Amino acid sequence: MDLEILEGALAIARLGSGEKVPEWAEGGELSVVARTGAELSIVCGVASVPDEIESSGPWLGFRVAGTLDHSLTGILVSLATPLAESGVPICAISTFDTDYVLVPAERLEDAVAALAAAGHACR
């Protein structure tokens, strides 16, 4: 599978479930907002997240190149398995068109090596 490495570091931020989506949530090449009954999670550029907000990062991301048909199976597992076997933590995100996998920035080289060993091309 062809994977594109996203430019720019990302953060995963946590707000209360009832909070409004802040303006800073739009920063970075990837911006994702997910609300549950317990939290409001935001993935965005690490530089956009105010210091007082609970967050983790920096994370770097891979995007599965192209548009994936919704009938496909095993896409995320084909990425998550070699990363798990190499001890690389992930945060997986799916959109309508494709899948994204975030890894801790300091583990990017390990992630690229594990994915390449599994037959994936990272560019």
C-alpha positions, 0 to 999 in steps of 0.5 A, spaced: 500 500 500 502 507 498 502 511 504 504 519 504 507 522 510 503 528 512 507 534 513 507 538 520 506 535 527 500 534 530 497 534 537 491 530 540 487 534 544 482 533 549 476 538 552 470 537 555 464 533 552 459 540 552 465 545 550 464 548 543 469 546 537 474 552 538 477 556 532 484 553 533 482 546 532 482 548 524 490 548 524 494 543 520 494 539 514 489 534 518 484 537 523 479 532 526 473 533 531 470 527 535 465 528 540 462 523 545 458 523 551 465 523 555 469 528 551 471 532 545 477 530 542 481 534 537 486 532 532 490 538 529 497 542 528 501 541 534 502 549 534 495 550 534 493 547 541 494 552 547 498 551 552 493 550 557 489 545 553 490 537 555 494 534 549 499 529 547 504 530 541 507 531 537 504 526 532 506 525 525 501 522 520 501 517 514 495 517 509 493 511 505 494 514 498 488 515 494 480 513 495 478 507 498 472 503 497 468 502 503 467 495 501 475 494 502 477 490 509 483 489 513 486 496 511 488 498 518 490 492 520 495 491 515 498 498 518 497 497 525 499 489 525 507 491 523 507 497 527 504 493 534 509 488 532 515 493 532 512 497 539 510 503 535 503 506 538 498 509 533 492 513 533 488 511 527 483 515 524 478 514 518 475 519 513 470 518 508 475 517 503 481 514 506 485 512 513 490 515 517 495 513 522 498 517 527 505 515 530 509 519 536 514 523 532 520 520 535 518 513 532 517 515 525 523 512 523 521 505 526 514 506 523 517 507 516 521 501 517 516 497 520 511 499 514 516 498 509 518 491 512 511 489 511 511 491 504 508 498 504 511 504 501 512 510 505 513 517 501 
